[in-house]
Amino acid sequence: MSALAAEPHPDAGNGWEDLVRRWESMDWPEGCKVEIIEGIITVAPTPSARHNNIAYRVLRRLTAVIPEDWGVYQTQSVSIPSRMSAFIPDLLVAPLAELDGPGHLIPATAAELVVEVTSPSNASTDRITKAAAYAEAGVPLYLLIDRHAPGGPTVTLYGQPTGDVYRVLSAAPFGAKIHLPAPFDLTLDTAEFPSA
């Protein structure tokens, strides 16, 4: 992952709005994932095939259990202005109506669930920075599929956000099952996930 320092211009008014304008107006490389992480625009290559395989398996399971007026999105950007951040989660579950507005961003507060699958270049960002930001935004559930965890691949479900901290609701190594509570009431079998 590479970063582009993007300090807001002092005469541009709100630093967050200036940063978002810059992010929206730049001509980024085709196929790259471009996020704002704590005030810095970052550019990452597209995820690996195994990464996408895991995201797709979770997407299929989620699509089967969500209400008709919700969607599962793979490229939707969410904003967390208090953290000077705009993330593109691997999966985002949100009401369809939240995506009826203009622009590229929806507030992270609209999310019912966010799923991140780690890559070698962003694992610590997913574990620490994004977890704190999603908790601060009040995202009810954060599923971290950590293919690169130090002790081996794991899946951790976070919930009950307080401030910028989540409670660990459950954690399991790849190969075990993990349950997402209501409104999903879904058990994911992580034995389906490629681990390498």
MARDO-222084 format. One record per atom (N, C-alpha, C): residue in three letters; residue number from 1; z, y, x; atom name. Coordinates in steps of 0.02 Angstrom, whole numbers, m for minus. Each point is the difference from the previous one (the first is absolute). Layout:
BEGIN
R   type   seq        w        v        u   atom
R    Ala   NUM        Z        Y        X     CA
...
# end
This chain:
BEGIN
R   type   seq        w        v        u   atom
R    Met     1        0      m58       43      N
R    Met     1        0       58      m43     CA
R    Met     1        0       61       45      C
R    Ser     2      m42       48      m15      N
R    Ser     2        0       62       37     CA
R    Ser     2       24       56      m45      C
R    Ala     3       21       54       31      N
R    Ala     3       28       56      m39     CA
R    Ala     3      m35       64       18      C
R    Leu     4       m6       42      m50      N
R    Leu     4      m28       66        9     CA
R    Leu     4       54       50      m18      C
R    Ala     5       22       39       48      N
R    Ala     5       51       50      m15     CA
R    Ala     5      m31       50      m48      C
R    Ala     6       35       13      m53      N
R    Ala     6      m26       44      m52     CA
R    Ala     6       54       49      m22      C
R    Glu     7       15       47       43      N
R    Glu     7       51       48      m17     CA
R    Glu     7      m28       52      m48      C
R    Pro     8       36       13      m55      N
R    Pro     8      m25       48      m48     CA
R    Pro     8       m7       70       30      C
R    His     9      m50       36      m23      N
R    His     9      m10       70       22     CA
R    His     9       54       43      m32      C
R    Pro    10       34       44       38      N
R    Pro    10       55       38      m27     CA
R    Pro    10      m19       46      m58      C
R    Asp    11      m62       21       m5      N
R    Asp    11      m21       44      m54     CA
R    Asp    11      m28      m37      m60      C
R    Ala    12        2      m66        1      N
R    Ala    12      m31      m40      m52     CA
R    Ala    12       46      m12      m60      C
R    Gly    13       59       28        0      N
R    Gly    13       46      m12      m56     CA
R    Gly    13       40      m62       11      C
R    Asn    14        1      m44      m49      N
R    Asn    14       38      m62        2     CA
R    Asn    14      m29      m46       53      C
R    Gly    15       40      m21       48      N
R    Gly    15      m24      m44       54     CA
R    Gly    15      m26      m66      m27      C
R    Trp    16       32      m28      m51      N
R    Trp    16      m22      m63      m29     CA
R    Trp    16      m69        8      m31      C
R    Glu    17      m10       52      m39      N
R    Glu    17      m65       10      m33     CA
R    Glu    17      m56       10       51      C
R    Asp    18       15       36       54      N
R    Asp    18      m49       10       53     CA
R    Asp    18      m18      m66       33      C
R    Leu    19       50      m41       13      N
R    Leu    19      m10      m65       31     CA
R    Leu    19      m43      m45      m45      C
R    Val    20       14       m1      m65      N
R    Val    20      m39      m40      m47     CA
R    Val    20      m72       25       m3      C
R    Arg    21       m9       65       m1      N
R    Arg    21      m68       28       m1     CA
R    Arg    21      m39      m23       62      C
R    Arg    22       32        1       57      N
R    Arg    22      m32      m22       62     CA
R    Arg    22      m17      m74       m4      C
R    Trp    23       46      m40      m24      N
R    Trp    23       m9      m72       m7     CA
R    Trp    23      m58      m16      m47      C
R    Glu    24       m4       37      m56      N
R    Glu    24      m53      m12      m49     CA
R    Glu    24      m69       24       23      C
R    Ser    25       m1       52       41      N
R    Ser    25      m64       31       17     CA
R    Ser    25      m32      m25       65      C
R    Met    26       36      m36       40      N
R    Met    26      m28      m24       64     CA
R    Met    26      m49      m57      m12      C
R    Asp    27      m46       m8       46      N
R    Asp    27      m50      m53       m2     CA
R    Asp    27       26      m57       44      C
R    Trp    28       37      m46      m31      N
R    Trp    28       32      m55       37     CA
R    Trp    28      m50      m56       12      C
R    Pro    29       12      m41       52      N
R    Pro    29      m44      m57       13     CA
R    Pro    29       m3      m47      m60      C
R    Glu    30      m60      m23      m16      N
R    Glu    30      m10      m45      m56     CA
R    Glu    30       42      m63        7      C
R    Gly    31       34      m19      m54      N
R    Gly    31       38      m61       m1     CA
R    Gly    31       70        3       30      C
R    Cys    32       20       57       26      N
R    Cys    32       67        6       30     CA
R    Cys    32       51       17      m54      C
R    Lys    33       62      m17       15      N
R    Lys    33       56       17      m43     CA
R    Lys    33       32       62       29      C
R    Val    34       m2       55      m37      N
R    Val    34       25       64       25     CA
R    Val    34       60       20      m43      C
R    Glu    35       59        4       32      N
R    Glu    35       61       18      m35     CA
R    Glu    35       33       60       33      C
R    Ile    36       45       31      m37      N
R    Ile    36       43       53       29     CA
R    Ile    36       69      m31        6      C
R    Ile    37       24       m5       61      N
R    Ile    37       65      m31       12     CA
R    Ile    37       45       52       34      C
R    Glu    38       47       25      m39      N
R    Glu    38       48       50       24     CA
R    Glu    38      m36       60       32      C
R    Gly    39      m51       26      m35      N
R    Gly    39      m34       60       22     CA
R    Gly    39      m56      m11       50      C
R    Ile    40      m14      m63       17      N
R    Ile    40      m53      m14       49     CA
R    Ile    40      m53      m43      m34      C
R    Ile    41      m62       21        5      N
R    Ile    41      m55      m39      m28     CA
R    Ile    41      m14      m57       48      C
R    Thr    42        1      m62      m26      N
R    Thr    42      m12      m59       41     CA
R    Thr    42      m62      m36      m24      C
R    Val    43      m36      m29       47      N
R    Val    43      m61      m36      m16     CA
R    Val    43        8      m71       27      C
R    Ala    44      m10      m50      m44      N
R    Ala    44        6      m70       20     CA
R    Ala    44      m63      m37      m21      C
R    Pro    45      m19      m52       38      N
R    Pro    45      m58      m39      m20     CA
R    Pro    45       15      m39      m64      C
R    Thr    46      m51      m27      m31      N
R    Thr    46       11      m42      m59     CA
R    Thr    46       42      m61       20      C
R    Pro    47       38      m27      m47      N
R    Pro    47       43      m57       16     CA
R    Pro    47      m41      m63       16      C
R    Ser    48       34      m48       32      N
R    Ser    48      m31      m63       18     CA
R    Ser    48      m15      m42      m62      C
R    Ala    49      m39      m52        9      N
R    Ala    49      m17      m45      m55     CA
R    Ala    49       63      m33      m28      C
R    Arg    50       45      m23       43      N
R    Arg    50       62      m33      m24     CA
R    Arg    50       43       49      m39      C
R    His    51        4       61       24      N
R    His    51       37       53      m35     CA
R    His    51      m27        8      m71      C
R    Asn    52      m66        6       m6      N
R    Asn    52      m32        9      m65     CA
R    Asn    52        8      m62      m43      C
R    Asn    53        0      m59       30      N
R    Asn    53        9      m62      m36     CA
R    Asn    53       69        0      m35      C
R    Ile    54       51       20       36      N
R    Ile    54       67        2      m28     CA
R    Ile    54        3       51      m57      C
R    Ala    55      m26       59       11      N
R    Ala    55        0       52      m52     CA
R    Ala    55      m36      m24      m63      C
R    Tyr    56      m55      m34        9      N
R    Tyr    56      m38      m24      m58     CA
R    Tyr    56       40      m53      m39      C
R    Arg    57       33      m45       35      N
R    Arg    57       40      m51      m34     CA
R    Arg    57       56       31      m42      C
R    Val    58       32       51       27      N
R    Val    58       53       34      m37     CA
R    Val    58      m31       39      m59      C
R    Leu    59      m56       33       12      N
R    Leu    59      m34       37      m54     CA
R    Leu    59      m16      m46      m59      C
R    Arg    60      m26      m59       14      N
R    Arg    60      m17      m47      m55     CA
R    Arg    60       61      m19      m40      C
R    Arg    61       56      m12       34      N
R    Arg    61       61      m19      m36     CA
R    Arg    61       27       59      m42      C
R    Leu    62       m2       60       29      N
R    Leu    62       25       59      m36     CA
R    Leu    62      m43       15      m61      C
R    Thr    63      m66       m5        7      N
R    Thr    63      m45       16      m55     CA
R    Thr    63       14      m44      m61      C
R    Ala    64       23      m61       12      N
R    Ala    64       13      m47      m55     CA
R    Ala    64       63       17      m39      C
R    Val    65       45       41       28      N
R    Val    65       65       11      m34     CA
R    Val    65       13       73      m21      C
R    Ile    66      m40       47       22      N
R    Ile    66       15       70      m16     CA
R    Ile    66      m23       17      m70      C
R    Pro    67       30       52      m30      N
R    Pro    67      m22       23      m67     CA
R    Pro    67      m72       24        2      C
R    Glu    68      m34       m2      m57      N
R    Glu    68      m70       21       m6     CA
R    Glu    68      m12       72       23      C
R    Asp    69       50       42       m7      N
R    Asp    69       m9       71       17     CA
R    Asp    69       21       16       72      C
R    Trp    70        7      m51       42      N
R    Trp    70       14        8       71     CA
R    Trp    70      m59      m27       40      C
R    Gly    71       m5       23       63      N
R    Gly    71      m51      m26       44     CA
R    Gly    71       29      m17       68      C
R    Val    72      m37      m40       38      N
R    Val    72       17      m17       69     CA
R    Val    72      m56       30       43      C
R    Tyr    73       18       45       46      N
R    Tyr    73      m49       38       39     CA
R    Tyr    73        8      m15       74      C
R    Gln    74      m57       m2       35      N
R    Gln    74        0      m14       72     CA
R    Gln    74      m15       61       43      C
R    Thr    75      m27       52      m28      N
R    Thr    75      m19       58       42     CA
R    Thr    75       27       65      m28      C
R    Gln    76       50       m2      m43      N
R    Gln    76       26       60      m30     CA
R    Gln    76       52       33       45      C
R    Ser    77       m9       63       14      N
R    Ser    77       47       38       41     CA
R    Ser    77       58       25      m43      C
R    Val    78       60       m3       28      N
R    Val    78       59       26      m33     CA
R    Val    78       31       55       43      C
R    Ser    79       26       52      m33      N
R    Ser    79       29       55       38     CA
R    Ser    79       76        0       m5      C
R    Ile    80       30       19       56      N
R    Ile    80       72       10        5     CA
R    Ile    80       10       66       38      C
R    Pro    81       m9       57      m35      N
R    Pro    81        2       65       34     CA
R    Pro    81       65       13       38      C
R    Ser    82       56      m24      m25      N
R    Ser    82       64       11       35     CA
R    Ser    82        0      m31       69      C
R    Arg    83      m43      m49       11      N
R    Arg    83       m6      m34       65     CA
R    Arg    83      m64       21       37      C
R    Met    84      m36       49      m28      N
R    Met    84      m65       21       28     CA
R    Met    84      m43      m61       12      C
R    Ser    85       m4      m44      m51      N
R    Ser    85      m35      m63        7     CA
R    Ser    85      m45      m15      m59      C
R    Ala    86      m56      m32       15      N
R    Ala    86      m46      m28      m50     CA
R    Ala    86      m21      m68       27      C
R    Phe    87       21      m53      m34      N
R    Phe    87      m13      m68       22     CA
R    Phe    87      m54      m32      m44      C
R    Ile    88      m33      m50       28      N
R    Ile    88      m45      m42      m37     CA
R    Ile    88       28      m71        4      C
R    Pro    89       41      m19      m48      N
R    Pro    89       30      m67        3     CA
R    Pro    89      m53      m54       m6      C
R    Asp    90       15      m59       26      N
R    Asp    90      m46      m56       m7     CA
R    Asp    90       m9      m17      m74      C
R    Leu    91       54        4      m39      N
R    Leu    91       m4       m8      m72     CA
R    Leu    91       48       49      m33      C
R    Leu    92      m21       26      m56      N
R    Leu    92       40       47      m39     CA
R    Leu    92       m6      m19      m73      C
R    Val    93       56       m8      m33      N
R    Val    93        0      m13      m72     CA
R    Val    93       25       64      m33      C
R    Ala    94      m41       27      m46      N
R    Ala    94       17       62      m35     CA
R    Ala    94      m35        1      m68      C
R    Pro    95       27       38      m47      N
R    Pro    95      m34        7      m64     CA
R    Pro    95      m70       30        8      C
R    Leu    96      m48      m25      m39      N
R    Leu    96      m68       24        3     CA
R    Leu    96       m4       76      m11      C
R    Ala    97       42       26      m44      N
R    Ala    97       m1       71      m16     CA
R    Ala    97       15       44       60      C
R    Glu    98       36      m26       49      N
R    Glu    98       17       39       60     CA
R    Glu    98      m62       16       42      C
R    Leu    99      m53      m39      m10      N
R    Leu    99      m60       10       40     CA
R    Leu    99      m54       39      m38      C
R    Asp   100       18       32      m54      N
R    Asp   100      m48       38      m40     CA
R    Asp   100       m9       71       25      C
R    Gly   101       43       23       46      N
R    Gly   101       m3       69       23     CA
R    Gly   101      m51       10       55      C
R    Pro   102       m8       63       20      N
R    Pro   102      m48       16       54     CA
R    Pro   102       29      m16       69      C
R    Gly   103      m42        2       49      N
R    Gly   103       22       m7       70     CA
R    Gly   103        7      m72       22      C
R    His   104       24       m7       61      N
R    His   104        7      m65       32     CA
R    His   104       70      m29       m4      C
R    Leu   105       49       42      m13      N
R    Leu   105       70      m21        4     CA
R    Leu   105       32       m6      m69      C
R    Ile   106       45      m49       m6      N
R    Ile   106       46       m1      m56     CA
R    Ile   106       70        2       31      C
R    Pro   107       49       24      m37      N
R    Pro   107       68        0       29     CA
R    Pro   107       26      m71        8      C
R    Ala   108       34      m13       54      N
R    Ala   108       29      m67       10     CA
R    Ala   108       50      m17      m55      C
R    Thr   109       28       51      m32      N
R    Thr   109       47      m11      m55     CA
R    Thr   109      m33      m38      m57      C
R    Ala   110      m66        0       m4      N
R    Ala   110      m36      m35      m54     CA
R    Ala   110       m3      m75       12      C
R    Ala   111       13      m23       60      N
R    Ala   111       m7      m71       17     CA
R    Ala   111       56      m41      m30      C
R    Glu   112      m18      m60      m23      N
R    Glu   112       49      m49      m23     CA
R    Glu   112       16      m49       56      C
R    Leu   113      m49      m12       44      N
R    Leu   113        7      m45       57     CA
R    Leu   113      m50       22       53      C
R    Val   114       23       m3       62      N
R    Val   114      m44       12       58     CA
R    Val   114        5      m62       44      C
R    Val   115      m58      m23       26      N
R    Val   115       m2      m57       45     CA
R    Val   115      m33       23       65      C
R    Glu   116       32      m14       55      N
R    Glu   116      m29       13       66     CA
R    Glu   116       m1      m66       38      C
R    Val   117      m57      m13       33      N
R    Val   117       m9      m58       44     CA
R    Val   117       m6       29       70      C
R    Thr   118       43      m21       45      N
R    Thr   118        0       30       67     CA
R    Thr   118      m60      m21       41      C
R    Ser   119      m20       44       44      N
R    Ser   119      m49      m12       53     CA
R    Ser   119       37       14       66      C
R    Pro   120      m25      m25       56      N
R    Pro   120       35       13       63     CA
R    Pro   120       11       74       14      C
R    Ser   121      m48       42      m18      N
R    Ser   121        5       71       16     CA
R    Ser   121       45       39      m46      C
R    Asn   122       18      m27      m59      N
R    Asn   122       39       40      m47     CA
R    Asn   122       63      m33      m25      C
R    Ala   123       19      m56       29      N
R    Ala   123       57      m38      m26     CA
R    Ala   123       64       41       m3      C
R    Ser   124       16       37       52      N
R    Ser   124       62       40       m2     CA
R    Ser   124       m4       56      m51      C
R    Thr   125      m59       28      m10      N
R    Thr   125       m8       53      m51     CA
R    Thr   125       13      m30      m69      C
R    Asp   126      m27      m59      m15      N
R    Asp   126       12      m33      m64     CA
R    Asp   126       73      m18       m9      C
R    Arg   127       32      m23       53      N
R    Arg   127       70      m22       m5     CA
R    Arg   127       49       58       m8      C
R    Ile   128      m13       55       34      N
R    Ile   128       49       55        3     CA
R    Ile   128      m23       62      m38      C
R    Thr   129      m53       31       23      N
R    Thr   129      m22       64      m27     CA
R    Thr   129      m20       m5      m73      C
R    Lys   130      m43      m49      m15      N
R    Lys   130      m23       m6      m70     CA
R    Lys   130       56      m25      m45      C
R    Ala   131       42      m45       24      N
R    Ala   131       55      m23      m42     CA
R    Ala   131       45       58      m20      C
R    Ala   132       17       43       47      N
R    Ala   132       43       58      m16     CA
R    Ala   132      m35       48      m47      C
R    Ala   133      m64       12       11      N
R    Ala   133      m37       46      m43     CA
R    Ala   133       m8      m27      m71      C
R    Tyr   134      m17      m63       m7      N
R    Tyr   134       m7      m30      m67     CA
R    Tyr   134       67        1      m36      C
R    Ala   135       54      m14       36      N
R    Ala   135       67        2      m31     CA
R    Ala   135       16       70      m23      C
R    Glu   136      m13       50       42      N
R    Glu   136       14       69      m18     CA
R    Glu   136      m41       21      m61      C
R    Ala   137      m61      m25       m6      N
R    Ala   137      m42       16      m58     CA
R    Ala   137       23      m36      m63      C
R    Gly   138       44      m49        8      N
R    Gly   138       25      m36      m58     CA
R    Gly   138      m44      m57      m23      C
R    Val   139      m45      m25       45      N
R    Val   139      m41      m58      m18     CA
R    Val   139       47      m59      m12      C
R    Pro   140        0      m29      m60      N
R    Pro   140       50      m51      m17     CA
R    Pro   140       m1      m62       45      C
R    Leu   141      m60      m23       19      N
R    Leu   141       m5      m61       41     CA
R    Leu   141      m49       10       57      C
R    Tyr   142       19      m23       59      N
R    Tyr   142      m42        3       60     CA
R    Tyr   142       m2      m69       29      C
R    Leu   143      m60      m31        2      N
R    Leu   143       m8      m67       28     CA
R    Leu   143      m33        8       68      C
R    Leu   144       37      m20       52      N
R    Leu   144      m25        4       69     CA
R    Leu   144      m17      m71       23      C
R    Ile   145      m64      m10       12      N
R    Ile   145      m25      m64       25     CA
R    Ile   145      m11       10       75      C
R    Asp   146       48      m22       39      N
R    Asp   146        2       15       71     CA
R    Asp   146      m25      m58       42      C
R    Arg   147      m65       m1       11      N
R    Arg   147      m31      m53       39     CA
R    Arg   147       21        2       73      C
R    His   148       28       56       22      N
R    His   148       15        9       71     CA
R    His   148       75       11       12      C
R    Ala   149       42      m25      m44      N
R    Ala   149       73        6        8     CA
R    Ala   149       21      m37       65      C
R    Pro   150       48       28       36      N
R    Pro   150       21      m30       64     CA
R    Pro   150       20      m73       m6      C
R    Gly   151       32      m20      m55      N
R    Gly   151       22      m70       m7     CA
R    Gly   151      m50      m44      m34      C
R    Gly   152      m60       24      m12      N
R    Gly   152      m52      m37      m35     CA
R    Gly   152      m18       34      m66      C
R    Pro   153      m56      m16      m28      N
R    Pro   153      m23       33      m61     CA
R    Pro   153       51       m6      m58      C
R    Thr   154       14       57      m32      N
R    Thr   154       48        2      m55     CA
R    Thr   154      m26       43      m57      C
R    Val   155       30      m10      m58      N
R    Val   155      m13       41      m58     CA
R    Val   155       68       27      m23      C
R    Thr   156        4       66      m10      N
R    Thr   156       63       31      m21     CA
R    Thr   156      m14       42      m62      C
R    Leu   157       40      m10      m51      N
R    Leu   157       m5       40      m61     CA
R    Leu   157       59       49       m1      C
R    Tyr   158      m18       64       m1      N
R    Tyr   158       50       53       m2     CA
R    Tyr   158        2       29      m71      C
R    Gly   159       59       24      m20      N
R    Gly   159        7       31      m66     CA
R    Gly   159       62       43       m3      C
R    Gln   160       16       25      m59      N
R    Gln   160       58       42      m11     CA
R    Gln   160        6       56       51      C
R    Pro   161      m51       43        3      N
R    Pro   161        1       55       50     CA
R    Pro   161       56       49      m14      C
R    Thr   162       32       22       53      N
R    Thr   162       51       52       m2     CA
R    Thr   162      m14       46       59      C
R    Gly   163      m19       63      m15      N
R    Gly   163      m19       45       53     CA
R    Gly   163      m62      m29       34      C
R    Asp   164        3       m8       66      N
R    Asp   164      m57      m29       36     CA
R    Asp   164       15      m71       24      C
R    Val   165       42      m35      m37      N
R    Val   165       20      m68       20     CA
R    Val   165      m10      m48      m59      C
R    Tyr   166      m29      m57       16      N
R    Tyr   166       m8      m54      m49     CA
R    Tyr   166       54      m53       12      C
R    Arg   167       14      m37      m51      N
R    Arg   167       40      m61        6     CA
R    Arg   167      m49      m58        8      C
R    Val   168       15      m47       44      N
R    Val   168      m41      m61        6     CA
R    Val   168       17      m45      m59      C
R    Leu   169      m50      m12      m44      N
R    Leu   169       12      m43      m58     CA
R    Leu   169      m10      m73       19      C
R    Ser   170      m48      m14       43      N
R    Ser   170      m10      m68       26     CA
R    Ser   170      m45        3       61      C
R    Ala   171        6      m51       42      N
R    Ala   171      m41       m5       60     CA
R    Ala   171      m11      m74       14      C
R    Ala   172      m60      m16       24      N
R    Ala   172      m16      m70       12     CA
R    Ala   172      m53       m5       55      C
R    Pro   173        2      m53       39      N
R    Pro   173      m54      m11       49     CA
R    Pro   173      m63      m23      m37      C
R    Phe   174      m57        9       33      N
R    Phe   174      m62      m27      m28     CA
R    Phe   174       10      m75      m12      C
R    Gly   175      m22      m23      m56      N
R    Gly   175        8      m71      m19     CA
R    Gly   175       48       m7      m58      C
R    Ala   176       44       50      m10      N
R    Ala   176       48       m2      m54     CA
R    Ala   176      m27       38      m60      C
R    Lys   177       37       m2      m55      N
R    Lys   177      m18       38      m60     CA
R    Lys   177       45       61       m5      C
R    Ile   178      m29       53      m29      N
R    Ile   178       38       62      m10     CA
R    Ile   178      m14       24      m71      C
R    His   179       52       21      m35      N
R    His   179       m6       19      m70     CA
R    His   179        3       76       m9      C
R    Leu   180      m48       27      m36      N
R    Leu   180        0       70      m19     CA
R    Leu   180       30        5      m70      C
R    Pro   181       51       41       m9      N
R    Pro   181       34        4      m65     CA
R    Pro   181      m42       36      m53      C
R    Ala   182       28        6      m59      N
R    Ala   182      m31       38      m54     CA
R    Ala   182      m15       70       25      C
R    Pro   183      m54       30      m19      N
R    Pro   183      m45      m21      m54     CA
R    Pro   183      m53      m50       22      C
R    Phe   184        3      m26       60      N
R    Phe   184      m51      m47       25     CA
R    Phe   184       19      m72      m15      C
R    Asp   185       61      m19       14      N
R    Asp   185       24      m68      m10     CA
R    Asp   185      m52      m50       29      C
R    Leu   186      m11        8       65      N
R    Leu   186      m53      m36       35     CA
R    Leu   186       29      m32       63      C
R    Thr   187      m15      m63       10      N
R    Thr   187       19      m34       61     CA
R    Thr   187      m62       m9       44      C
R    Leu   188        3       27       60      N
R    Leu   188      m54       m7       48     CA
R    Leu   188       16      m57       48      C
R    Asp   189      m48      m44        9      N
R    Asp   189        7      m55       48     CA
R    Asp   189      m32       22       65      C
R    Thr   190       41       18       49      N
R    Thr   190      m27       26       62     CA
R    Thr   190      m31      m54       45      C
R    Ala   191        5      m63      m22      N
R    Ala   191      m34      m54       37     CA
R    Ala   191      m75       10       m3      C
R    Glu   192      m24       40      m49      N
R    Glu   192      m72       15       m6     CA
R    Glu   192      m23       50       52      C
R    Phe   193       46       36       32      N
R    Phe   193      m19       54       45     CA
R    Phe   193      m18      m27       69      C
R    Pro   194      m56       21       28      N
R    Pro   194      m15      m17       70     CA
R    Pro   194       50       36       45      C
R    Ser   195       30      m36       48      N
R    Ser   195       55       30       39     CA
R    Ser   195      m23       31       66      C
R    Ala   196      m53      m24       28      N
R    Ala   196      m19       25       67     CA
R    Ala   196      m37       66       m4      C
# end
